[in-house]
Amino acid sequence: MRPCWVLPRAAVRAPTLVLSGRFDLAAPVQETTRACEPIPDVRVQVLDRSGHHPWVEEAETFRIAVEEFLAGCCEGRFSRCTDSVGRVS
């Protein structure tokens, strides 16, 4: 099985949310952000108190980020924001 980073990310056409833990050693924020650049409609958000498992380490913040992303997609408000990494506070 090849790593997901090898897949053709530019082929992804759906709005995409990537949540990254600030202290993730397996997938550091800078590498995650760079890997997402080819995705045309991506939003990268950093959870400041998480490592590799933000859905456990910051469950409430993670839930809110996903809900806001989905609400934005449903209302047509989503726009690309990989130029500056968004932060969930």
C-alpha angles and dihedrals in degrees: 000000000000122000117265090242089068093060118099099267093180086068091066106105102171122091104268132205119199117187115197129188113231091225098042107136094181094055109016117205095247092051092045092050092048092048090053096052095094092056105098098212107031134143119196118197127183121215104211100208099043139092124190096324107052093158087065102030095047102016097161095046090046092051092049092049092052093046092049091048093050092046090051091050092050092049095044094244097121118118134170114271110170094117090078120024110240117225129212108216 
